[in-house]
Structure formats: C-alpha cells, structure tokens
C-alpha cells in the first residue's frame, strides 16, 4: 500500500504540507485553551479579578477563532487531496484495463475489476482522508496532552500510566478480531457483483429455461453471506466506542477523587484540576481517533493489494 500512496500522492506534496501545518496549529490551539481556562479560574475567579477574566477570556476567543479557521481550512484541503487521489487511481486503473486482452480480463473477472475500480479505490481514498486529518492530530494531541498534564500536576499524572495500557489492550483486542473479517468483505462484494452481472447479462436465457428461482437463491446466498460478515465486523467495532467511554468515565471519577485530596491539601489549585481533566479527555479522544485510523488500515491494505495486482499486470498482448 505504501508504494501506491507515494505514487498517487506525490503530485500533491505542497497541499499535504499545508494541511499538516494547519493541523499542527489546530492541535496547538486545542492544547493551549485548557491552560488559559485554568488561569481564569486560579487568577480571575478565585481572586475576583474581573479585568483579568475579560482579558484572558478575550484571548481565549481569539485562539478559538484561530482553531476554527485552521479546522475548516485543513478539512477543505484534506478533502480535495483525498478526492484527487481517488480520481487519479481510478483513471490509472481504467486505462490499464483498457489495454488488457480477453485472457487478462478473464483472469480477474469483470465483477472483480468493477469492484477494484470503485469500492477498493474508495477504501484507499477514505484512508487518505482520515490519515490527513488524524495522522498529525492524534499523536500531537496525545503527546502534547501528556506534557501539559504533567505541567498541571506531576503526582496526578501518574494515573496516565494506568489508563493508557488499559485503553491500548481494549483497542488491540478489537482490532485483532476485526482485521481478518475486513479482508473477507472485499472478496464477498466481488461475489455479489459477479452474480448480479451474470443475472443481468443472461436474463433472457434465465427466463427461457425458467431459472429465476435458482438465480434468486444464488444471489440471496451471496448477499446473506456478505451481510452476515459485515454485521459481525460492525458488532465488533460497535464495542469499541462504549468500551473506551467506560474507561474515560471511570478515569474521570478516579482523577476527580484523587484531585480532591490534592486540592484539599493545598498541593493543587482547582483550576489546574479542571485543565488536567480536559487534557486527559484530549489524550483519550486522540486514542479513539487513532483507533478509527487503525480500523481503516486493514481494509485499505486488502484493497491496495487488489489494486496493485491490476496495475502491475502486463497485458499478454501488446
């Protein structure tokens, strides 16, 4: 998959660099806002300093506007890059198939070639879109969140050592179950397309020999097989978000409980606890975003193998 991504994304290097820069500014703004909020609570609300609240709040508003502008611009450029990537790959596949002999077409099968030029390219296109949005954001938000949490309170930050491995185990188990099923879905889509195409091309023969019921049973069997596999994957993925939300909520309870003792002893201002909770949430959300990326990778990898197989095939008749 790496070679296909490099080949078809190379013409859009400048746009990708701009998107990465915008995402970097967006991540930094996200990480800076909780710190400003903590300052308002500690230095403004606690001391009844209205002028400080207005001044810092106005600055927070400017940072928020910058964040919104970067988010809109990065989404725009990432969408254009991913759509252009898919367009170029479909064009390359189409022209490649145009040069195939009948033997080459029979080798892949028409239904499979249709799936490769539509569904498989779409899977890679979505991977590029998610990658451009999450590839920069998730690591920066996670690492930056940990650093900023340490700045708020080192003792309370020890909770991260417990939370992160639990989340990693939960995500790993889900991906381990889902990955093989993603690969089989593409093959089963081929089968549904094949039966549907045979039905449309041979409809007169089917009617002449009264084979309608037989063809309905064939399609129903392939359709049910695809549906069952897709439902199994969906059920596994559906467990991911509730599992991570439970971990997030339990972590929040533990942090508030421990933070209460820290505040009561005077070791930690209440504003720092508010910021710390926000950073913990951002760390966990970044893990959830990364998981969305990892979920797409196995299916996109399977699609990339099928696309590469067509592009690397030399026509038997030149």
Secondary structure, 3 states (H helix, E strand, C coil): CHHHHHHHHHHHHHHHHHHHHHHHHHHHHHHHHHHHHHHHHHHHHCCCCHHHHHHHHHHHHHHHHHHHHHHHHHHHHHHHHHHHHHHHHHHHHHHHHHCCCHHHHHHHCHHHHHHHHHHHHHHHHHHHHHHHHHHHHHHHHHHHHHHHHHHHCCCHHHHHHHHHHHHHHHHHHHHHHHHHHHHHHHHHHHHHHHHHHHHHHCHHHHHHCCCHHHHHHHHHHHHHHHHHHHHHHHHHHHHHHHHHHHHHHHHHHHHHHHHHHHHHCCCCCHHHHHHHHHHHHHHHHHHHHHHHHHHHHHHHHHHHHHHHHHHCCCCCCC
